[in-house]
Each structure stands twice: as C-alpha cells, then as structure tokens.
Amino acid sequence: MPGLTRSEESATRNGISSTEEAFSNIQVCRQDVENTKMNLGNSYGGSDGKKYQELLQQWDDQAEVISKNLNDVISTLNETLRQNNLTQGSQQEAVDQEFSQAQSIFDSLRG
C-alpha cells in the first residue's frame, strides 16, 4: 500500500481533529439534555411534561448513535495513520476514556 502524501496526511489529521471536536461538543449537549430531563422530572408533571421528557430521551438516543459513529470515524482515521507508519494523530485514548465516562454518566442517570 503506497504511503499517504503530505496533503493526505494533513487532511487525515484535520479530519481527526474536527471529528474529535464534534464528538466533544455532542457530549456537552447530551449532558445539557440530561440535566434538562432531570429538572423537568422534578418540576414539571402531567402528560405534556412526560411527552417532552420522551422527546429528550429520543434525542439522546439518537445522539448516542451519532457519538458511536464519530468514535468509529476517529478510530478509522487513526488506523489510516498507523498503517502508513505515521505518528498517532490524536489523543485516541483520551477520546475513548471520555466516551466511556459519558456513557457511564448517562447510564446511571437513566437508571
């Protein structure tokens, strides 16, 4: 397999960086949604409140799929760099740890 050109390497590294940033931003949004759900549960009852909580849960479930897909993209891009004997292009371990921590938080809040 021929090696990556400098421009391909640069594009791959930029892709990793952008994808990591998107992943982190989604985790922040998911935490905000989870906080909103908790606040609603404590202060807003009735069928409309329940429907809104269900909507937030549906959004979080969809964000989970997106987060997993972004993590897969990051892994694939890092593997591309590794296969071309290039230095690791991102903090993959940190991303994996943040992903696991976020998942644990959401799982515990979900009950």
N, C-alpha and C positions, 0 to 999 in steps of 0.2 A: 504494500500500500504506500503510495507516494506521500511524503510529508506535506503538512499544511504550508501554504505560502504565508508570508508575514501578514498580509491583509486578511487572509482566512483566520489566522491565529488571533489577530486583533478583533475581528468580528466575533469569533467564538468567545473571547474574553468579555467583550462588550455584552454579548448575549447572556452570559452567566451573570454579570453584574446587574443587568436590567431585570433579569428573572428573579434574582435574589431580592432585589428591591421590591418588586411586585409581591413576592411571597411575604415579605415582612409587612408591607402595607396591608395586605389582606388579613394577616394575623391581628394587627391593631384594630381593623374594622370588625373582625369577628369578636374580639374582646368587648368592643363597644356595644355590639348587638347583644352579647351575653349579659352585659351589665343592664342594658335596657330591659331585657326579658326579666331579669331578677327584680328590677324596680317595678315593673308592671305587675308582676306576681304579688308583690307586697301592697300595691296601692290601687290597682285597677281591676275590678272584678267584672262580672257579667259576661254575656256571650260575646260582646264585641271585643272585650279585653282578651278573652280566650282566643278569638279568631286572630287578633293581632299577634299574640304570642305564637300561634301556629304559623303565621306568616314569617315571623322572625326565625323560627326553627327551620322552616323550609329554606329560607335564605342561607342560614348557617350550614345546612346540609349541602347545599349547592356550593357554598364557599369551600367546604371541606373537599369536595371533588376537585375544584379548581386548585386548591393548595396541593393536593396529592399530585396532580398533573404537573404543576410548576416544579415540584420537587423532582419528579421524573425527568423533566427537561434539564434541570440543573445537573442531575446525575449523568445524563446522556452527554451533555456538553463537556463536563469534566472528563468523562471517559474518552471523548474525542481527543482532548488534550493529552491524556495519559498514553493513549495508543500512538500518539505522534511524539512520544518522549519529551513532552514539554512540561514545564513546572506546573504544578496544580494551579488552576486559575481562580480558585475561590476558596472560601472557608467552608468546605462541604460539611465538615464535622460540626461546625457551629450551626449551620442551617439545619442539619439533621437533629441536633440537640434542641433547637428552638421549635422545630416541628413537633418533636416528641413531647416537649414541655407544653406546648399549646394544646396538643391533643389531650394530654392528661388533665389539663385545667378544664377543658370543655367537657370531657367525660365525667369529671367529678361534679361539675355544675349541673350537668344533665341528670345526674342521679342514678 
